[in-house]
Amino acid sequence: MAESKPITRLIRSDQIEPVASRFKAIAHPLRLAIVCLLGPGERTVTEICQELGTTQPNISQHLNLLHNQDLLRSRKEGNRVYYAIADQRLSEIIGMLQQIYCPEDNA
């Protein structure tokens, strides 16, 4: 049987807090929905609001939190702000979660 490694050997000790904070940020249902929605590509704030059925101030608050955790990037084009996932690894993680928990969506 393989010997279990201490957690600090699995994640660099200087990265444990930032990684935990990022997971905490996407653990909220609406923020997880935002990240799932952005998996295929960037969207405007208006598109995100329409898709998720909530208000622009509410979405903006959640987008700011995700952006501050370096999970999202944004760009402005005219009066529109586009958001996208900042790190492809997050898209891969979300893709794995969707395969496990939403298999009918991936058929």
Secondary structure, DSSP 8 states (H G I E B T S, - for coil): ------HHHHS-GGGHHHHHHHHHHHTSHHHHHHHHHHTTS-EEHHHHHHHHT--HHHHHHHHHHHHHTTSEEEEEETTEEEEEES-HHHHHHHHHHHHHH-GGGG-
